[in-house]
Structures are given as C-alpha cells and as structure tokens.
C-alpha cells in the first residue's frame, strides 16, 4: 500500500478539464445538451464540442453557460491551481473546495449560509458537502423538497431542522437522515455559527 500526501500536480489539459467539469455539472442538474443550449443561448453542437474538449469558449460564452446553471464562472476552474492527476477522482484538499450556489443571484449570502462541495466530483450517485450557517442564517423561510435522501452531522453550533410539521433542535454530535421529498428547511437560531457536514443521493443541485 502506498501513502499519498499533497503531491505536486501534473500539467493539466485545461480544455479537457473544462469539458469534464461542464458535463458533470450539466448531468447533476439533470439537463440534456438541448436544455443547456436553450438556457444559455448557445448551440447544441457548441456545448457538445466544449464537453468533448474540442472547443474553447470565450469568457462571455462560458459566463452565459455558468449563469444557465446558476454557478459562478469560477466553478469550472481550480482556484488554487491544477489538481494532481492521481488525486482528482478521489480527493478534495481543504483549500480546493468549491462553493455551491443555487439561485439566480449566484450566492446564498443573503440567506446567511454557504455550501461547499466535499465530493471530488459530481459523476456519482452520492454528493457530500459542508454548510456554514451564520446566526439567523437559513436555507429558506419556506420549506422545500427534492428527490432523493439526505443525511448530516452537526459539527458546531445549533441547527433547527424542520421536516414537514416536526421541528428538531440539533447540537454538535447529533445527526439526521430523511427522504428529501418531505418538505424541510434548516435554520441557525443560535448566537454562534453552525456547521453541518451533509450527504445526499442521488446528486441533485437545486436550480
């Protein structure tokens, strides 16, 4: 058995990396090539070529595609340089986590919480992430639902978890799991930030 540490990255193929990231994100959103083409105002052929590493989109075109999937354009690029080839399918270093966004405003700051992806990619059936809720922060004043199942563990602070008509106050060390099609939401009613590690399956990103 070999032990791998934070090794030096190999020279990446930026066009191929961009195509892989676009394909994974599109599928996580449940979008076909046609859906994304229509939403971004680009042709199906152009989107397909980007995914296959055969086209280099302009920043403007990439911004249109990112906005169509409600992510910042930086989603497609590693902010701290390329990832070592042997790590990319499996490992996410703490300084390379990517932030998830869900709405047209491209940020959840207005709700007082943020999500970061812990999974190495979006290609599988399982996604894991970490959420930080500021005091008063919430996933939404309204209850929401989506397909799949989710589970989590409270690391810091206190979270009020509402599942349908039931309300639970969770503290560090407490965990939860439920079917995501039941209306639910999260809120930090405490005076200090709250942190949750969560997982859901299948991979679904709210739009």
C-alpha positions in Angstrom: 0.0 0.0 0.0 1.3 3.4 -0.9 0.5 6.5 1.1 -0.2 9.7 -0.9 0.2 13.2 0.5 -0.5 16.6 -1.0 1.7 15.8 -4.1 2.6 18.2 -6.9 0.2 18.5 -9.8 0.9 17.4 -13.3 0.5 19.8 -16.1 -3.3 19.8 -16.8 -5.2 19.8 -20.0 -7.3 22.9 -19.3 -9.7 22.3 -22.3 -10.3 18.7 -21.3 -10.8 19.7 -17.7 -13.3 22.3 -18.6 -15.2 19.8 -20.7 -15.3 17.3 -17.9 -16.5 19.9 -15.4 -19.2 21.1 -17.7 -20.5 17.6 -18.4 -20.6 16.6 -14.7 -22.4 19.8 -13.7 -24.9 19.6 -16.5 -25.8 16.0 -15.6 -26.0 16.9 -11.9 -28.6 19.5 -12.9 -30.5 16.8 -14.9 -30.1 18.8 -18.1 -29.7 17.5 -21.6 -27.5 19.1 -24.1 -30.6 20.6 -25.7 -31.8 22.0 -22.3 -28.4 23.7 -21.6 -28.1 25.0 -25.2 -31.6 26.6 -24.9 -30.9 28.1 -21.4 -27.6 29.5 -22.4 -28.4 30.7 -25.9 -25.7 28.5 -27.4 -26.0 25.7 -30.0 -26.2 22.1 -29.0 -23.1 21.5 -31.3 -21.1 24.1 -29.5 -21.9 22.8 -26.0 -21.1 19.3 -27.1 -17.7 20.4 -28.5 -16.8 22.1 -25.2 -17.7 18.9 -23.3 -15.5 16.8 -25.6 -12.6 19.3 -25.4 -12.9 20.3 -29.0 -13.9 24.0 -28.5 -12.5 26.8 -26.4 -15.4 29.1 -25.3 -14.9 32.8 -24.8 -15.2 34.1 -21.3 -18.5 35.6 -22.4 -19.8 32.3 -23.7 -18.7 30.5 -20.6 -20.4 33.1 -18.4 -23.6 32.5 -20.2 -23.3 28.8 -19.7 -22.5 29.3 -16.0 -25.4 31.6 -15.5 -27.7 29.0 -17.1 -26.7 26.5 -14.4 -26.6 29.1 -11.6 -22.9 28.7 -10.7 -20.1 31.3 -10.7 -17.8 31.0 -13.7 -15.0 30.1 -11.3 -16.7 26.8 -10.7 -15.0 25.4 -13.9 -11.5 26.3 -12.7 -9.5 25.3 -9.7 -8.8 28.5 -7.7 -5.5 27.3 -6.3 -4.0 25.8 -9.4 -4.4 22.4 -11.0 -5.2 19.3 -9.0 -2.7 16.4 -9.2 -3.9 13.8 -11.7 -3.9 11.0 -9.2 -6.0 13.0 -6.6 -8.6 14.5 -8.9 -11.0 11.5 -9.0 -10.8 10.9 -5.2 -9.5 13.7 -3.0 -10.5 17.3 -2.2 -7.9 19.3 -0.3 -9.3 21.8 2.2 -8.1 24.8 0.2 -9.7 23.5 -3.0 -13.3 23.1 -2.0 -15.8 24.6 -4.4 -18.7 26.7 -3.3 -22.2 25.6 -4.4 -24.8 28.2 -5.4 -28.4 27.6 -6.1 -30.2 30.7 -7.2 -30.1 33.4 -9.9 -28.4 35.7 -7.6 -25.5 33.2 -7.7 -25.0 33.3 -3.9 -26.7 32.3 -0.7 -25.1 35.1 1.2 -28.5 36.9 1.5 -29.8 33.8 3.5 -26.8 33.7 5.8 -25.4 30.4 4.8 -22.9 28.9 2.4 -22.3 25.4 1.0 -19.0 23.9 -0.2 -18.7 20.6 -2.0 -16.6 17.9 -0.3 -17.1 15.3 -3.0 -14.3 15.0 -5.6 -16.8 15.3 -8.5 -20.5 15.1 -9.4 -20.2 12.0 -11.5 -21.6 9.5 -8.9 -24.8 9.0 -7.1 -23.7 10.5 -3.9 -22.7 14.0 -3.0 -21.2 15.3 0.2 -20.7 18.8 1.4 -20.3 21.2 4.3 -22.6 24.0 5.2 -21.9 27.0 7.5 -24.9 28.9 8.8 -24.3 32.3 10.4 -26.5 33.3 13.4 -30.0 33.7 11.9 -29.0 32.0 8.7 -31.4 29.7 7.0 -31.8 27.5 3.9 -35.1 29.4 3.3 -38.1 30.7 5.3 -40.2 28.4 3.1 -40.0 24.6 3.2 -38.6 23.0 0.1 -38.3 19.4 -1.3 -36.4 17.5 -3.9 -35.9 13.9 -4.9 -33.6 11.6 -3.0 -32.4 11.2 0.6 -30.1 13.3 2.7 -28.3 12.9 6.0 -26.0 15.1 8.1 -23.9 15.6 11.2 -23.8 18.8 13.3 -20.2 19.8 13.9 -20.6 23.2 15.5 -23.4 25.4 16.9 -27.1 24.5 16.9 -29.4 23.9 14.0 -33.2 23.9 13.9 -34.2 21.3 11.4 -37.8 21.4 10.2 -39.2 18.3 8.5 -42.8 18.8 7.5 -44.5 19.8 10.7 -41.8 18.5 13.0 -39.1 20.8 14.4 -35.9 19.4 15.9 -33.0 21.4 17.6 -29.7 19.6 16.9 -26.4 20.2 18.7 -22.8 19.1 18.0 -22.6 15.3 17.6 -26.3 15.0 16.6 -27.1 13.6 13.2 -30.1 13.2 11.0 -31.4 11.4 7.9 -34.7 11.6 5.9 -36.3 11.4 2.5 -35.7 14.7 0.7 -39.2 14.7 -0.9 -40.6 15.6 2.6 -40.7 19.4 2.8 -37.9 20.7 5.0 -35.5 23.5 5.9 -32.6 24.4 8.2 -32.1 27.4 10.4 -29.5 28.6 12.9 -31.3 30.2 15.8 -28.2 30.3 17.9 -25.7 33.1 18.6 -22.7 31.5 17.0 -22.1 30.0 13.5 -23.3 26.4 13.0 -21.6 23.9 10.7 -23.1 20.8 9.2 -21.5 18.0 7.1 -24.1 16.6 4.8 -24.6 14.0 2.1 -27.4 13.4 -0.4 -28.2 10.8 -3.0 -28.8 10.9 -5.9 -26.7 14.0 -6.8 -29.2 16.9 -7.3 -28.3 20.6 -7.4 -31.3 22.8 -6.9 -31.9 25.4 -9.6 
